[in-house]
């Protein structure tokens, strides 16, 4: 008995957003999905507003099932992580695990009030 392919719900292919695409072999990530560079090459971190604007523009297209691959400068990685966390309430990472020599996926989720404003009058 075969299943009618039209009865299988369509799932968007996952994409891997690479925080900073540099001179590295990302080929194994193609097994997960399409590679989307958030930034590419050397970043001048003196201009954080410009970098953040570029990051926001690219991550606007990200879906909840897409993954974030940390690569390149830590400032770019932190900005990307914060934007994705705020957008979806979690971050789905994929990263190179050196002791297994493969990419692995990990999810992180912050408490709902993680981005709440801090009350400057609050008592410790």
ABEGO torsion letter per residue (X at the ends): XBBBAAABBBBBBBBBBBABBBBBBAAAAAAAEBBBBABBEBBBAABAAAAAAAAAAAAAABBAABBBBBBEBAAAAAAAAAAAAAAAGBBBBBBBBAAAGBBBBBBBBBBAAAABBBBAABBX
